[in-house]
Amino acid sequence: MLVVDHTILPEALFSQCFCCDLQRCGGACCIEGDAGAPLEEEEVGELEDLLPDILPFMTAAGREVVEKGGVFDYDMDGCLVTPLVNDRECAFMYEEEGCALCAIEKAFLERRIPFRKPVSCHLYPIRIERKNWYDVLQYHRWDICDPARACGAEKGIPLINYLKEPLVRKYGEEWYRKVQDALASRKAGAAGLKK
């Protein structure tokens, strides 16, 4: 485990290899689960403002859910999440060639909006738990991500490296550099002990 600034990073973030393989998993994380993706408060306002540019990429069912109930819902703990269609897939999910993808991200990639997608989606399979003054970056291990673990192992990509972009988005370049420096120091210390 590492503690960097106001974050706690469990060992799994460094020891687990990971690389999404959409061809094999089909984007199941946008479909499976008992609640929508966690949303930060400011993301709700962004989604409301950007909705007209996101709607064209959504399914008819997703549009109906959002137009009737809004861009957010609450989970069982009362936390903000994306709404679901039929208590299953995310309302912002659409399909392309048999793969579940994000309509928000599609609008971003088409340069229609400046917001890529909720940071919780970008960070997945990391989920952030707030404990006292710390963000605990928990690795959410789920069987739907077996292909990502296999792909990551084949390519030798640790989860902390695979998720560099969203981690920098959430905590900044300096934070990520501190994590890498702490890892390098830890490895150097371990190598010194082996001599």
N, C-alpha and C positions, 0 to 999 in steps of 0.2 A: 504494500500500500504506500502511496505517496501523498503528502499534503503539500499543495502548492497554493499560496495565497489563501483564498477562501474556498478552496475545493479539496475534496478527498477523492483520490483515484485508486480503486481497488486493483489488485494484482491482475485480474482477468483482462483489464484493458491493455496490458503489455504482453501477457502470455498467450492470449487467444488470437489466432489469425482469422481474418475476416475480409471478404471482398464480395459484394453483392453479385449474384449471378441470375439476372432477371429471366434469362432463357430457361433456367431450371426451376426457379421458384414461382415465376409468373406474377411477381409483385404481391404475394399473399399478405404481406403486412398491411396493405391498404384495404384488405377484405376481412381478414380474421380478427378476432378479439371481441371483448365484451363492452368496449367503449371506443369513442373516437380518439384521435390523436390529441394529446395535451396541447393547450393553447396558452400563451402568455397574454396578459390583459391588453397590452398594446397591439398585439396581433389581431385581436377582434376588430378594433377600429380600422386597422389597415385592410383587413379582408372586406369589411363593410364598404370602405371607400373604393376598393379595387374590384368589387364584385361584377360591375357591368363588363369588365374586360375578361373576367374569368368564366362567366356564365356560358359563352359560346363553346367552351371546351368541355363542359360538363354533360353528363347524361341527362335525359329528360327527367328521370326519377330523382337524380341529385338536385337538379334545378328546382323541382317541385318542393323538395324538402327544405331547401335554403330559402326559397321565396315565401314559404308558409311559416317557417319557424326561425329563420335567421341563420347566420354563419357560425353559430356556436350552440352548444348544449352543455349540460352538466353531467358528470359521471356520478357514481354512487357516493363518492366522498365530497361532492359539491364543487369539484374542480372544473374549470373550463376545458371543453374538448370540442373537436369538430363533430358536427351532427352525422348521424348514420342513416342509410337507406335500409328500411326493413330490419333494423337492429343488427345489421351486418356490415356492409362495406361503407367506407367513408363517402359522404355526399360529394366530395371533390374528386372522387375516383372516376376515371374513364378507362376504356379498354382500347388497346391498339395491338393488332396481331396476337390476340389471346393473352396479352399481358396487362395487368392493372397498373395504371400510371396516374400521376397527379395533374389535375386540370390547372391548379395554381402554378405548378412548375412549368407546365406547357405554355401558359400565358407569359411567364417570365422568359422562357427560352425563345418565344416568338417576339420578344422585346415589347410586349404590350404593357407590362407592369414591372416595377423595380424590386418587388418582393418575391423571393424564390419559392418559399413554402414555409410552413411553421417550423421553427427551429427544432422542435421535438421530432418531427419527421426527418429532417436533415441529419439529426444526430443518431437516429435509430441504428443499432440496437442499444444505444445508451439511453437510459432514462435518468433524469435528474430528480433526486430526493432532497428536499430542504431540511436540514437538521441543525437547529440552533443557528449559528452564523455561517454554516458551511453548506455548499452544494456537494452532495455525494453522487458521483457519476457511476450509477449502477449499470452493470452489463445485464441486459434482459436476454437470457438464453431461452430460445424457443425452437422447437423442432422445425418450424417452417424455414428457419435460417440454416438448416443443415447444408444446403448447397453453397451458401456464402462461406461457411466455415471450411468446407472442402476446397473451394476456389481460393480462399485466403491462404490455406496451408500449401496448396500447389504453388502459389506465387510468393509465399513467404512474407505476407503483409500483416503485421500486427494491427489489431483494431485501432490502437491509438494513432497509427500512421494513416490507416484507411480513412479515418474520420477527421483528418487534419483541417480540411476546409470548414466544416460546420463547427468544430471546436474553436477555431480562430474567429469565426463569425460570432460565437457566443462569448468567448472570453478574451480575444485579442491575440495578436502576434507575440507580444511580450510574454504573456502567460504560457503560450505553447512553447516558446523558446525555453522558459524556466522548466517546463516539464521535461523537455528533451535534455537539458543540462543536468537535471536531477537523475534522469535515467542513465546518462553517460557516467556520472559520478558513482552511481550505484554499481554499474558494470565494472568500472575501474577498481572500485573497492573490492568487489567479489573476485576479480582477477588477481589482485594483490594478495588476497587471502589464500588463493590456490598455490601460490609460489612457495 
